Protein backbone atom coordinates (compact mmCIF):
# COMPACT_ATOMS: atom_id res chain seq x y z
CA UNK A 1 0.00 0.00 0.00
CA UNK A 2 0.96 3.61 0.03
CA UNK A 3 3.47 4.62 2.63
CA UNK A 4 5.81 7.30 3.84
CA UNK A 5 9.45 6.42 3.54
CA UNK A 6 12.76 7.89 4.51
CA UNK A 7 15.92 7.91 2.45
CA UNK A 8 18.60 7.38 5.09
CA UNK A 9 18.40 5.24 8.21
CA UNK A 10 21.31 7.06 9.93
CA UNK A 11 22.64 10.59 9.61
CA UNK A 12 25.73 11.74 11.48
CA UNK A 13 26.56 15.44 11.75
CA UNK A 14 28.98 17.56 13.72
CA UNK A 15 27.64 19.60 16.58
CA UNK A 16 26.86 23.08 15.36
CA UNK A 17 26.35 22.03 11.76
CA UNK A 18 23.02 22.07 9.99
CA UNK A 19 21.27 18.80 9.24
CA UNK A 20 18.69 17.85 6.64
CA UNK A 21 16.48 14.80 7.00
CA UNK A 22 14.53 13.70 3.97
CA UNK A 23 11.24 11.94 3.48
CA UNK A 24 9.37 10.69 0.43
CA UNK A 25 5.66 10.09 0.36
CA UNK A 26 3.58 8.43 -2.28
CA UNK A 27 -0.01 9.44 -1.60
CA UNK A 28 -0.90 12.57 -3.51
CA UNK A 29 -4.05 12.88 -1.41
CA UNK A 30 -2.01 13.59 1.71
CA UNK A 31 -2.81 17.06 2.96
CA UNK A 32 -1.04 17.25 6.27
CA UNK A 33 2.49 16.28 7.27
CA UNK A 34 4.20 16.12 10.60
CA UNK A 35 7.73 15.61 11.82
CA UNK A 36 8.21 13.79 15.10
CA UNK A 37 11.29 13.33 17.24
CA UNK A 38 11.68 10.18 19.30
CA UNK A 39 14.31 9.88 21.96
CA UNK A 40 15.29 6.51 23.35
CA UNK A 41 12.60 5.03 25.57
CA UNK A 42 10.12 7.80 24.91
CA UNK A 43 7.11 8.32 22.73
CA UNK A 44 7.33 10.46 19.58
CA UNK A 45 7.24 14.18 20.21
CA UNK A 46 5.77 16.69 17.79
CA UNK A 47 8.31 19.02 16.19
CA UNK A 48 6.63 20.82 13.34
CA UNK A 49 3.84 20.33 10.84
CA UNK A 50 2.94 21.61 7.41
CA UNK A 51 -0.23 21.58 5.35
CA UNK A 52 -0.35 20.83 1.67
CA UNK A 53 -1.22 24.43 0.80
CA UNK A 54 2.23 25.52 2.00
CA UNK A 55 5.74 24.72 0.81
CA UNK A 56 7.75 25.95 3.77
CA UNK A 57 7.26 26.44 7.45
CA UNK A 58 9.74 27.56 10.06
CA UNK A 59 9.97 26.93 13.75
CA UNK A 60 12.67 27.43 16.29
CA UNK A 61 15.85 26.10 14.61
CA UNK A 62 13.72 23.83 12.42
CA UNK A 63 12.32 24.30 8.95
CA UNK A 64 10.09 21.92 7.04
CA UNK A 65 9.99 22.03 3.26
CA UNK A 66 7.30 20.39 1.18
CA UNK A 67 7.64 19.70 -2.51
CA UNK A 68 4.35 18.32 -3.73
CA UNK A 69 5.58 17.97 -7.30
CA UNK A 70 8.02 15.22 -6.34
CA UNK A 71 6.25 14.23 -3.13
CA UNK A 72 9.18 15.10 -0.94
CA UNK A 73 9.37 16.43 2.59
CA UNK A 74 12.45 17.55 4.47
CA UNK A 75 13.33 18.68 7.94
CA UNK A 76 16.18 21.09 8.40
CA UNK A 77 17.70 21.52 11.82
CA UNK A 78 20.00 24.49 12.23
CA UNK A 79 23.03 24.58 14.52
CA UNK A 80 22.54 21.05 15.78
CA UNK A 81 22.98 20.36 19.47
CA UNK A 82 23.62 17.12 21.39
CA UNK A 83 19.97 17.13 22.43
CA UNK A 84 18.95 16.80 18.81
CA UNK A 85 20.22 13.23 18.75
CA UNK A 86 17.14 11.08 18.23
CA UNK A 87 15.14 9.23 15.62
CA UNK A 88 13.10 11.49 13.40
CA UNK A 89 9.92 10.33 11.72
CA UNK A 90 7.84 12.01 9.13
CA UNK A 91 4.16 11.20 9.04
CA UNK A 92 1.32 11.88 6.66
CA UNK A 93 -2.33 12.34 7.40
CA UNK A 94 -4.32 11.97 4.28
CA UNK A 95 -7.81 12.51 3.12
CA UNK A 96 -10.65 14.24 4.88
CA UNK A 97 -10.45 16.13 8.11
CA UNK A 98 -10.38 14.22 11.32
CA UNK A 99 -8.45 11.48 9.64
CA UNK A 100 -11.60 9.66 8.63
CA UNK A 101 -10.66 6.05 8.26
CA UNK A 102 -6.99 6.96 8.04
CA UNK A 103 -4.44 6.81 10.76
CA UNK A 104 -1.22 8.74 10.62
CA UNK A 105 1.23 6.79 8.48
CA UNK A 106 4.86 6.75 9.55
CA UNK A 107 8.11 5.82 7.88
CA UNK A 108 10.92 3.85 9.50
CA UNK A 109 12.70 6.93 10.75
CA UNK A 110 16.14 8.48 10.46
CA UNK A 111 18.54 8.20 13.36
CA UNK A 112 20.30 11.54 13.74
CA UNK A 113 23.62 11.32 15.56
CA UNK A 114 25.29 14.53 16.71
CA UNK A 115 29.02 14.18 17.04
CA UNK A 116 30.93 16.50 19.39
CA UNK B 1 -2.22 14.76 33.85
CA UNK B 2 -1.90 17.01 30.86
CA UNK B 3 -0.53 14.40 28.46
CA UNK B 4 -1.42 10.98 27.14
CA UNK B 5 -0.92 8.39 29.84
CA UNK B 6 -0.28 4.71 29.21
CA UNK B 7 -0.10 1.84 31.65
CA UNK B 8 1.68 -0.27 32.47
CA UNK B 9 4.96 1.16 31.23
CA UNK B 10 6.43 -2.32 31.05
CA UNK B 11 4.76 -5.69 30.86
CA UNK B 12 6.36 -9.11 30.77
CA UNK B 13 4.01 -11.98 30.06
CA UNK B 14 4.22 -15.63 29.26
CA UNK B 15 3.42 -16.88 25.81
CA UNK B 16 -0.24 -17.77 25.54
CA UNK B 17 -1.44 -15.34 28.22
CA UNK B 18 -3.77 -12.43 27.55
CA UNK B 19 -2.70 -8.84 28.22
CA UNK B 20 -4.50 -5.53 28.48
CA UNK B 21 -2.84 -2.23 27.78
CA UNK B 22 -4.45 1.01 28.85
CA UNK B 23 -4.42 4.47 27.36
CA UNK B 24 -5.76 7.67 28.93
CA UNK B 25 -5.90 10.31 26.19
CA UNK B 26 -5.72 14.04 26.66
CA UNK B 27 -9.03 15.28 28.00
CA UNK B 28 -11.31 16.44 25.23
CA UNK B 29 -9.43 14.74 22.42
CA UNK B 30 -11.87 12.93 20.19
CA UNK B 31 -9.40 10.89 18.19
CA UNK B 32 -7.30 8.07 19.60
CA UNK B 33 -4.73 5.89 17.85
CA UNK B 34 -2.85 2.74 18.76
CA UNK B 35 0.48 1.96 17.14
CA UNK B 36 3.01 -0.81 17.53
CA UNK B 37 6.74 -0.18 17.30
CA UNK B 38 9.18 -3.03 17.05
CA UNK B 39 12.81 -2.45 18.01
CA UNK B 40 14.48 -0.08 15.60
CA UNK B 41 11.41 0.18 13.42
CA UNK B 42 8.79 2.72 12.56
CA UNK B 43 5.26 2.96 13.87
CA UNK B 44 2.79 0.38 12.65
CA UNK B 45 -0.80 1.60 12.71
CA UNK B 46 -3.17 -0.70 14.59
CA UNK B 47 -6.51 0.98 15.22
CA UNK B 48 -8.11 4.41 15.22
CA UNK B 49 -11.10 5.76 17.16
CA UNK B 50 -12.84 8.98 16.20
CA UNK B 51 -15.69 10.19 18.35
CA UNK B 52 -18.71 7.94 18.13
CA UNK B 53 -17.82 6.59 14.70
CA UNK B 54 -17.02 2.95 14.14
CA UNK B 55 -13.30 2.43 14.74
CA UNK B 56 -10.89 1.80 11.90
CA UNK B 57 -9.49 -1.62 12.74
CA UNK B 58 -7.67 -2.12 9.46
CA UNK B 59 -4.23 -2.23 11.10
CA UNK B 60 -4.91 -5.00 13.61
CA UNK B 61 -2.57 -7.86 12.65
CA UNK B 62 -4.83 -10.72 13.72
CA UNK B 63 -8.07 -11.49 15.53
CA UNK B 64 -6.08 -11.91 18.72
CA UNK B 65 -5.91 -8.13 18.86
CA UNK B 66 -8.87 -5.99 19.88
CA UNK B 67 -9.43 -2.56 21.34
CA UNK B 68 -12.21 -0.67 23.01
CA UNK B 69 -12.76 2.92 23.88
CA UNK B 70 -15.25 3.47 26.67
CA UNK B 71 -17.17 6.70 27.00
CA UNK B 72 -15.09 8.30 24.31
CA UNK B 73 -12.10 8.51 26.63
CA UNK B 74 -10.02 5.64 28.02
CA UNK B 75 -9.00 2.92 25.60
CA UNK B 76 -7.86 -0.63 26.23
CA UNK B 77 -5.89 -2.71 23.76
CA UNK B 78 -6.22 -6.43 24.42
CA UNK B 79 -3.95 -9.10 23.02
CA UNK B 80 -5.15 -12.65 23.50
CA UNK B 81 -2.93 -15.72 23.51
CA UNK B 82 0.20 -13.63 23.20
CA UNK B 83 3.01 -14.76 20.94
CA UNK B 84 6.68 -13.84 21.03
CA UNK B 85 6.28 -11.78 17.87
CA UNK B 86 3.86 -9.54 19.79
CA UNK B 87 6.81 -8.19 21.76
CA UNK B 88 7.07 -4.49 20.97
CA UNK B 89 6.33 -1.05 22.32
CA UNK B 90 2.65 -0.19 22.03
CA UNK B 91 2.06 3.52 21.63
CA UNK B 92 -1.16 5.44 22.05
CA UNK B 93 -1.81 8.89 20.67
CA UNK B 94 -4.71 11.29 20.80
CA UNK B 95 -5.65 14.44 18.98
CA UNK B 96 -8.39 16.96 18.57
CA UNK B 97 -9.62 18.68 15.46
CA UNK B 98 -9.95 22.31 14.62
CA UNK B 99 -12.97 22.39 12.41
CA UNK B 100 -12.04 20.66 9.17
CA UNK B 101 -8.32 20.83 9.80
CA UNK B 102 -6.10 17.97 10.83
CA UNK B 103 -3.90 18.57 13.85
CA UNK B 104 -0.93 16.85 15.39
CA UNK B 105 -1.30 13.73 17.48
CA UNK B 106 0.20 13.61 20.96
CA UNK B 107 1.82 10.38 22.06
CA UNK B 108 2.12 8.61 25.36
CA UNK B 109 5.36 7.04 26.54
CA UNK B 110 4.25 3.62 25.41
CA UNK B 111 3.96 0.19 26.98
CA UNK B 112 6.89 -2.12 26.39
CA UNK B 113 5.49 -5.63 26.05
CA UNK B 114 7.80 -8.60 26.30
CA UNK B 115 6.43 -12.08 25.67
CA UNK B 116 8.63 -14.85 27.04
Interface residues (C-beta under 8 A of the other chain):
Chain A: X31 X32 X34 X36 X41 X42 X43 X44 X45 X46 X49 X51 X89 X91 X93 X96 X97 X98 X99 X100 X101 X102 X103 X104 X105 X106 X107 X108 X109
Chain B: X4 X30 X31 X33 X35 X41 X42 X43 X45 X47 X48 X50 X56 X58 X59 X91 X93 X97 X99 X100 X101 X102 X103 X104 X105 X106 X107 X108 X109 X110
